[in-house]
Amino acid sequence: MTKAQRYFMEIKDKRVAFIGTGVSHLELIKLFLSKGIRCVVCDKKTEDEFDELIYEELSAKGCEFSLGEHYLDIIFNCDIVFRTPGMYYNDETITKARKAGVAITSEMETFFDLCPCKIYGVTGSDGKTTTTTLISEMLKAEGKRVHVGGNIGKALLPIVETMSDSDVAVVELSSFQLISMRQSPNVAAITNITPNHLNVHGTMEEYISAKANLIAHQNG
């Protein structure tokens, strides 16, 4: 049994919330629903503002919704919460839920936990997309089966069960993704760090600390 298969089996009886239905979440929500896992979509849009087709499709698969002004209240009644990179990790409600014992995670964090193959990670204030693309193209030229994800490409967790240990994942990671990472990639590249997103992070120290998570958990 693979790590991914074991993971989905272990959370079969959990209630899982997804904050937002953006690029990194929609396919993930569909995957979790297909596994028979209870899912809740949390979005600050009201039901009138929410995409009707997505609402109907997910509702038909048994998904719950928590929409509008108090959309995050429901996470206190969930076991696992997947936040989008756009939802700040140190948000007051997210922090309160984390302290209450709710597992706060993300698509990329869980992918790192379950990925069966070598991961190349790239971050930086500038040039990370170019660097990620160059690395992926060089690996393809070597004959590798390459999966590109993170800020570019597609969400990788929904396809983790189709990956093999001979594949390679190349991911571009932002400070918002890295701030909560508990694992580092096998190979890491930091292009540069200059002041950015300080309106969210508040301090340069937090921004640098988030970027440093790319290498903080490497074992040598």
Secondary structure, DSSP 8 states (H G I E B T S, - for coil): --HHHHHHHHTTT-EEEEE--STTTHHHHHHHHHTT-EEEEEESS-TTTS-HHHHHHHHHTT-EEEESTTTTGGGGG-SEEE--TTS-TT-HHHHHHHHTT-EEE-HHHHHHHH--SEEEEEE-SSSHHHHHHHHHHHHHHTT--EEEEETSS--SGGGGGG--TT-EEEEE--HHHHTT-----SEEEE----S-SHHHH-SHHHHHHHHHHHHHT---
